Structure formats: C-alpha cells, structure tokens
Amino acid sequence: MVSLPLSRVGAVGSLVVALLLGGCAGYRLGPTNGTAAGARSIEIRPFANQTFEPRLTEAVTQQLRKQVQQDGTYRLATRDPGDVVVSGSLVKYLREPLSFQPKDVITTRDYSVNLTARVRAVDVGNGRVLFERDVVGRTTVRNVPDLGSAERQAATLVAENLAQSIRSLLVDGAW
C-alpha cells in the first residue's frame, strides 16, 4: 500500500471539495425567471386541432397542465382567469420514415412523429403578447403490426415533448 504524506492528502481533499462546490455554482433553487414560485397564475386553454389526427387537443392540454404543475413557477388557474393565458392551435402533424429494415429498403422500421403548434401567451393585466411562435414536439414510433395503437401511444409522447418545450418558453423565456 502506498502512503501519501498528510499535507498531500489535505491538498487533494481540498481540491476535490473545491471542484464539487464549484460545480454547483450555477445552480439556482426555484424559478429561473426571477419571479417567486406560484406568484402568478397561468390559464391554459384547449388548443384548436387543425390537423387530421384526432385526439391531439386533449393530449396536449393535459400534458401542458401537468408540466406547469410539476414545474411550480406558475399556479395553474382552473376556476378563475389566470394572469397569463396560453392558447394556440395544432397546425401540423407529420409522420416521416426515419429508418428502414436492414435487408429491405422499402419497409420502414421507425417513424419520426412531429407535432407543430402555434402558441400564444398573453399577459392579461396589460394585454401584452409575451410570445407567439411555432413550437415543435417530436417522438419516434416503431413500425409494429398494429400501427394504430403505436400512433395512439405516440400522440401522448409527442404531446408531452411539445408541452415540455412550451413550458420552457413560459418559464425560461426572455420575453
């Protein structure tokens, strides 16, 4: 067993502690946009579905409400009007081949599913539009014999990814 002098052990220990504490220097506890957690409320209105894919409105609305509640920066307004109103429309649902079977270049193995929403957030107090932009949610679907059930599962996953992107804009956006 190799023995190190006590001063060298102390120096190495100090260096390790400094590196560990330095790694946490950029971490902030609580909301990142400067407001107190739960100080403002947010109302999420159901998105209009302009795509041909059914049941997307419910999935997106549910996932966005879930994301806002989990984040905690805003309170979810369920009965009274919120300080911020989020509304939008689902404008594009696209399923594209992503990969093909190894020995068959015609049969798709995986699909990429993209859902584009035009999202608008308005501060009710002064009527100012906080942001209005297209946001895209993405997921991958394996081509299975029952593609319909895979698509239903993908709708939940793409809605969750879209909701995470919208939540990030609401919470961390520089508007």
N, C-alpha and C positions, 0 to 999 in steps of 0.2 A: 504494500500500500504506500502511495506517495503522500508525503506530508508537506503541506504548504505552511509557510510562516504565517503567524497570526495577523500581521499587518496586510499581507496579500489577501487573505480571506476577507478581512474587513473591507478592503478596497473593492474586491469583486462583489461582495454583498451590497455595498453602497451603489455600485454601478447597476446591478440588477434592479434594486429598488428605484433608482432614478429612471431607468428605462420603463419600468412598469407604471410609475406615476406619470411620466411624460406621455405615455400612450393614451391616457385618459384626459389630457389637457383640452382636447377639442370637444369633449362630450358635454352636452347640456341636458340637464334634467328638466322635463316639462316641455311645453310648446316651443317650437323653434322660431315662431314668427313674432315674438315679443309680447304677445297678449297673455293674460292669465288663463289657465286652463278652465274651460267652462264659462268664461265671462260673456261670450257671445253665443247666440243660438243660430242654428242653421236649419232651414226648411228645404227638404229635398222633394221636388215634385216628380211624379212619374214622367219618364221620357216618352216622347211620341215615337212609335216604331214606323219608320219609313222604308224598312227592308221587307223582303218576302219571307223572312224567317220568323215563325210565330214564337210567342212566349219570352221574348227578349226583354220587354219592358219590365216585367215583374222581376226577372233575374237581376237586371242592372240596378233597379231601385232598391231591392232587398240588399244586394251586396254593397251598394254605396252607403246605405244607412248603417250597415254592420261595420264598415270601415270607419265611418265617422265616430260611431260609439266606441270602437276599440281604441282609436287614436286619443280621444279625450280633449282635444284642443277646443272643439265646439260642443255645445249641448245640442242634442237632436230635438228640434221643435216638432212635437207631434200634435198638439192641440192648438196652440197659439201661433200666429205668424212668427217666423224667425227673423233675426237681424240680417241674415244673408239668405237669399233664395237661390237655389240651384235648380235649373231646369235645362232641358235640352231635347235633342231628337237623335235617334239612332239612324244614321244616314247610309251606312254601307256595311254589309255582311259579306265577307269574301272567303271562300274556301279554295285553296290552291294546292296542287300537288307539291309535296316537299321532298319526298324520296320515293324510290321505286324498288320493286322486288329485285334482289341481286341478279337473278338469271332471266328477268322479264322486264324490259324497259318500258313496257306499256302499262303494266299493273302498278297502281300507286300503293305504297306501303304506309306512308304517313301524309297527312294533310296539315297545312298551316291554316288556322282559322283566325281571321282578323275582323274585329268589330269597331267601326268608327262612329263616334258620337260627336255631335256639335253641342258643346256645353257652354252654358251662360250662367255666370254668378253675378248677382246684383245685390248691392248694399241697400237695404230697404230704407234706412234712415235718411240717406241723401240721394238715392236713386242712381248712384254711380255704378256703372258696369265695372266689376272687378276684373273679369276676364271673359272673353268669348272666343273660343277656339275649338278646333277639332282635336279629339283625343282618341288614341287607338289602343284597344286591348287585343292581346294575342295569346294563342294557345296552340298546341299540337294535338292532333287526333290520329290514332292508329286506325287504319282501314281494317275493320273486322266484318265478319259476315252480316252482323246486324248493325249497319252503319247508322240507322235511325237512332238507336239507343246511344251510340257513341256521340252522335251530334247533340243529343239532349244533355249528355254529361258535359260536352264541350261548351254548351251555352252557359252553364254555371261557371266553368273555369274561365272562359273569355270575359264574362261579366265581372268576375272577381278581379281579373287583371286590369280591366278597364276602370273599375271602381278604385283600385289602388292608385292608378295614375291620376284620376280626378281628385282623390283625397290629397295626394301630394301637391297638386296645384293649389288646392284650397289652403292647406296648412303651411306649405313652404314657399308658395308663390310670391314673387316680388311685385305685387300689384299694388 
